[in-house]
Amino acid sequence: NAGVMQNPRHLVRRRGQEARLRCSPMKGHSHVYWYRQLPEEGLKFMVYLQKENIIDESGMPKERFSAEFPKEGPSILRIQQVVRGDSAAYFCASSPDWGQTNEKLFFGSGTQLSVL
Amino acid sequence: SQQGEEDPQALSIQEGENATMNCSYKTSINNLQWYRQNSGRGLVHLILIRSNEREKHSGRLRVTLDTSKKSSSLLITASRAADTASYFCARGSGYSTLTFGKGTMLLVSP
Protein backbone atom coordinates (compact mmCIF):
# COMPACT_ATOMS: atom_id res chain seq x y z
CA ASN A 1 0.00 0.00 0.00
CA ALA A 2 1.76 3.11 -1.24
CA GLY A 3 1.91 6.04 1.11
CA VAL A 4 0.94 9.61 0.38
CA MET A 5 2.67 10.60 -2.84
CA GLN A 6 3.68 14.15 -3.55
CA ASN A 7 5.32 15.53 -6.63
CA PRO A 8 7.45 17.17 -7.58
CA ARG A 9 9.87 16.76 -4.71
CA HIS A 10 11.54 20.06 -5.54
CA LEU A 11 10.09 22.89 -7.61
CA VAL A 12 11.89 26.03 -8.66
CA ARG A 13 9.93 28.95 -10.01
CA ARG A 14 10.73 32.54 -10.88
CA ARG A 15 8.69 35.33 -9.40
CA GLY A 16 5.38 35.70 -11.23
CA GLN A 17 5.21 32.12 -12.45
CA GLU A 18 2.68 29.53 -11.39
CA ALA A 19 3.41 26.58 -9.11
CA ARG A 20 1.36 23.37 -9.15
CA LEU A 21 1.87 20.86 -6.38
CA ARG A 22 0.30 17.42 -6.58
CA CYS A 23 -0.75 14.99 -3.92
CA SER A 24 -2.15 11.50 -4.19
CA PRO A 25 -3.54 10.28 -0.86
CA MET A 26 -3.15 6.79 0.45
CA LYS A 27 -5.48 4.18 -0.99
CA GLY A 28 -8.82 4.31 0.78
CA HIS A 29 -8.33 7.88 2.00
CA SER A 30 -10.60 10.61 0.72
CA HIS A 31 -9.56 13.34 3.15
CA VAL A 32 -6.64 15.52 2.07
CA TYR A 33 -4.92 18.29 4.00
CA TRP A 34 -2.31 20.77 2.85
CA TYR A 35 0.20 22.31 5.25
CA ARG A 36 3.03 24.79 4.74
CA GLN A 37 6.27 24.72 6.70
CA LEU A 38 8.78 27.54 6.84
CA PRO A 39 12.37 26.88 8.03
CA GLU A 40 12.49 26.01 11.73
CA GLU A 41 8.75 26.51 12.00
CA GLY A 42 5.91 24.14 12.64
CA LEU A 43 3.31 23.22 10.10
CA LYS A 44 0.67 25.80 9.26
CA PHE A 45 -2.67 24.43 8.13
CA MET A 46 -3.82 25.68 4.76
CA VAL A 47 -6.76 23.71 3.43
CA TYR A 48 -8.78 20.55 3.98
CA LEU A 49 -10.53 18.83 1.11
CA GLN A 50 -12.64 15.80 0.49
CA LYS A 51 -13.37 14.51 -2.97
CA GLU A 52 -14.70 17.41 -5.05
CA ASN A 53 -15.28 19.58 -1.98
CA ILE A 54 -13.31 22.14 -0.02
CA ILE A 55 -14.21 21.62 3.62
CA ASP A 56 -12.01 24.19 5.33
CA GLU A 57 -9.79 26.73 3.61
CA SER A 58 -9.35 29.03 6.58
CA GLY A 59 -5.56 28.77 6.49
CA MET A 60 -5.12 29.51 2.83
CA PRO A 61 -4.39 33.05 1.59
CA LYS A 62 -7.39 34.48 -0.24
CA GLU A 63 -5.36 35.60 -3.21
CA ARG A 64 -3.17 33.58 -5.56
CA PHE A 65 -3.73 30.26 -3.77
CA SER A 66 -6.27 27.64 -4.72
CA ALA A 67 -6.76 23.94 -4.12
CA GLU A 68 -8.82 21.19 -5.64
CA PHE A 69 -9.38 17.50 -5.19
CA PRO A 70 -11.24 16.22 -8.24
CA LYS A 71 -13.24 13.02 -8.43
CA GLU A 72 -10.44 11.46 -10.42
CA GLY A 73 -6.77 12.23 -9.98
CA PRO A 74 -4.61 13.87 -7.36
CA SER A 75 -5.24 16.90 -5.23
CA ILE A 76 -3.64 20.05 -6.62
CA LEU A 77 -2.39 23.06 -4.71
CA ARG A 78 -1.97 25.93 -7.12
CA ILE A 79 -0.06 29.12 -6.43
CA GLN A 80 -0.34 31.82 -9.02
CA GLN A 81 2.16 34.63 -9.53
CA VAL A 82 4.55 33.27 -6.95
CA VAL A 83 6.58 35.60 -4.76
CA ARG A 84 9.73 34.89 -2.76
CA GLY A 85 7.68 34.64 0.43
CA ASP A 86 5.97 31.55 -1.01
CA SER A 87 9.24 29.63 -0.72
CA ALA A 88 8.57 26.85 1.75
CA ALA A 89 7.98 23.15 2.11
CA TYR A 90 4.41 22.16 1.32
CA PHE A 91 3.15 18.95 2.86
CA CYS A 92 0.10 16.96 2.00
CA ALA A 93 -1.52 14.56 4.43
CA SER A 94 -4.43 12.19 4.18
CA SER A 95 -6.69 10.38 6.61
CA PRO A 96 -9.01 7.39 6.32
CA ASP A 97 -12.59 7.75 5.20
CA TRP A 98 -13.95 6.46 8.46
CA GLY A 99 -11.95 8.75 10.73
CA GLN A 100 -12.78 12.07 12.29
CA THR A 101 -11.20 15.23 11.02
CA ASN A 102 -8.54 15.40 13.70
CA GLU A 103 -7.41 11.81 13.93
CA LYS A 104 -4.07 10.42 12.78
CA LEU A 105 -2.67 11.92 9.60
CA PHE A 106 -0.39 10.26 7.07
CA PHE A 107 2.05 12.67 5.48
CA GLY A 108 3.81 12.79 2.16
CA SER A 109 7.46 13.71 1.82
CA GLY A 110 6.60 17.24 0.77
CA THR A 111 7.38 19.58 -2.09
CA GLN A 112 10.11 22.12 -1.51
CA LEU A 113 9.18 25.25 -3.45
CA SER A 114 11.92 27.74 -4.16
CA VAL A 115 11.05 31.06 -5.75
CA LEU A 116 13.93 32.88 -7.40
CA SER B 1 -1.96 31.27 19.55
CA GLN B 2 -4.07 28.14 19.63
CA GLN B 3 -1.17 26.00 18.54
CA GLY B 4 0.55 23.50 20.76
CA GLU B 5 3.85 24.90 21.94
CA GLU B 6 6.76 22.58 22.52
CA ASP B 7 9.46 23.03 25.08
CA PRO B 8 12.42 23.04 24.83
CA GLN B 9 13.04 24.32 21.32
CA ALA B 10 16.17 22.20 21.12
CA LEU B 11 17.55 19.34 23.17
CA SER B 12 20.96 17.71 22.94
CA ILE B 13 21.68 14.45 24.78
CA GLN B 14 23.95 11.42 24.67
CA GLU B 15 22.90 7.99 23.48
CA GLY B 16 21.31 5.99 26.25
CA GLU B 17 19.90 9.02 28.04
CA ASN B 18 16.21 9.81 28.23
CA ALA B 19 14.71 12.72 26.33
CA THR B 20 11.68 14.60 27.59
CA MET B 21 9.73 17.09 25.52
CA ASN B 22 6.75 19.08 26.67
CA CYS B 23 3.77 20.54 24.90
CA SER B 24 1.31 23.13 26.17
CA TYR B 25 -1.95 24.24 24.63
CA LYS B 26 -4.66 26.74 25.36
CA THR B 27 -8.05 25.33 24.38
CA SER B 28 -9.86 22.09 25.08
CA ILE B 29 -8.89 19.06 23.04
CA ASN B 30 -10.26 15.75 21.80
CA ASN B 31 -6.81 14.29 21.49
CA LEU B 32 -3.16 15.22 21.39
CA GLN B 33 -0.72 13.63 19.00
CA TRP B 34 3.03 13.50 18.63
CA TYR B 35 4.79 13.37 15.28
CA ARG B 36 8.40 13.01 14.28
CA GLN B 37 10.10 14.65 11.33
CA ASN B 38 13.50 13.75 10.00
CA SER B 39 15.30 16.52 8.16
CA GLY B 40 13.74 17.19 4.78
CA ARG B 41 11.06 14.55 5.19
CA GLY B 42 7.38 14.41 6.02
CA LEU B 43 5.97 13.91 9.46
CA VAL B 44 5.44 10.46 10.86
CA HIS B 45 2.77 9.79 13.44
CA LEU B 46 4.12 8.43 16.72
CA ILE B 47 1.30 8.28 19.21
CA LEU B 48 -2.18 9.65 19.93
CA ILE B 49 -3.56 10.20 23.41
CA ARG B 50 -7.21 11.02 23.95
CA SER B 51 -8.51 13.62 26.37
CA ASN B 52 -9.82 10.95 28.73
CA GLU B 53 -6.45 9.19 28.92
CA ARG B 54 -3.58 10.13 31.19
CA GLU B 55 -0.71 8.00 29.94
CA LYS B 56 0.15 5.91 26.94
CA HIS B 57 3.11 3.78 25.95
CA SER B 58 4.49 2.65 22.62
CA GLY B 59 7.84 0.89 22.68
CA ARG B 60 10.39 3.37 24.07
CA LEU B 61 7.85 6.19 23.96
CA ARG B 62 5.77 7.32 26.89
CA VAL B 63 3.22 10.10 26.57
CA THR B 64 1.38 11.76 29.42
CA LEU B 65 -1.51 14.17 29.28
CA ASP B 66 -2.66 16.55 32.00
CA THR B 67 -5.84 18.26 30.84
CA SER B 68 -6.06 20.37 33.98
CA LYS B 69 -2.69 21.94 33.12
CA LYS B 70 -3.30 21.73 29.38
CA SER B 71 0.02 20.03 28.87
CA SER B 72 1.52 16.83 27.55
CA SER B 73 4.97 15.30 27.65
CA LEU B 74 6.78 12.87 25.39
CA LEU B 75 9.47 10.73 26.95
CA ILE B 76 11.89 8.75 24.80
CA THR B 77 13.80 6.27 26.91
CA ALA B 78 17.27 4.89 26.16
CA SER B 79 17.70 7.25 23.22
CA ARG B 80 19.61 6.31 20.09
CA ALA B 81 21.38 8.40 17.47
CA ALA B 82 18.58 7.40 15.08
CA ASP B 83 16.11 9.28 17.32
CA THR B 84 17.66 12.54 16.12
CA ALA B 85 14.77 14.45 14.56
CA SER B 86 12.25 17.19 15.22
CA TYR B 87 9.25 16.27 17.33
CA PHE B 88 5.92 18.04 17.05
CA CYS B 89 2.79 17.92 19.11
CA ALA B 90 -0.53 18.42 17.38
CA ARG B 91 -3.82 19.28 18.98
CA GLY B 92 -7.11 17.81 17.82
CA SER B 93 -10.06 19.90 18.94
CA GLY B 94 -13.73 19.62 18.06
CA TYR B 95 -14.14 19.08 14.35
CA SER B 96 -11.18 21.27 13.49
CA THR B 97 -8.14 20.04 11.66
CA LEU B 98 -4.96 19.38 13.59
CA THR B 99 -2.85 22.35 14.65
CA PHE B 100 0.85 21.87 15.16
CA GLY B 101 3.42 23.50 17.38
CA LYS B 102 6.87 24.65 16.30
CA GLY B 103 8.57 21.50 17.45
CA THR B 104 11.54 20.39 19.51
CA MET B 105 14.77 19.57 17.70
CA LEU B 106 16.36 16.55 19.36
CA LEU B 107 20.01 15.71 18.78
CA VAL B 108 21.26 12.41 20.13
CA SER B 109 25.03 12.08 20.01
CA PRO B 110 26.74 8.67 19.87
Interface residues (C-beta under 8 A of the other chain):
Chain A: V4 Y33 Y35 E40 E41 G42 L43 K44 F45 Y48 D56 F91 A93 Q100 T101 N102 E103 K104 L105 F106 F107 G108 S109 G110 Q112
Chain B: Q3 N30 N31 Q33 Y35 G40 R41 G42 L43 V44 H45 L48 F88 A90 G92 S93 G94 Y95 S96 T97 L98 T99 F100 G101 K102 G103
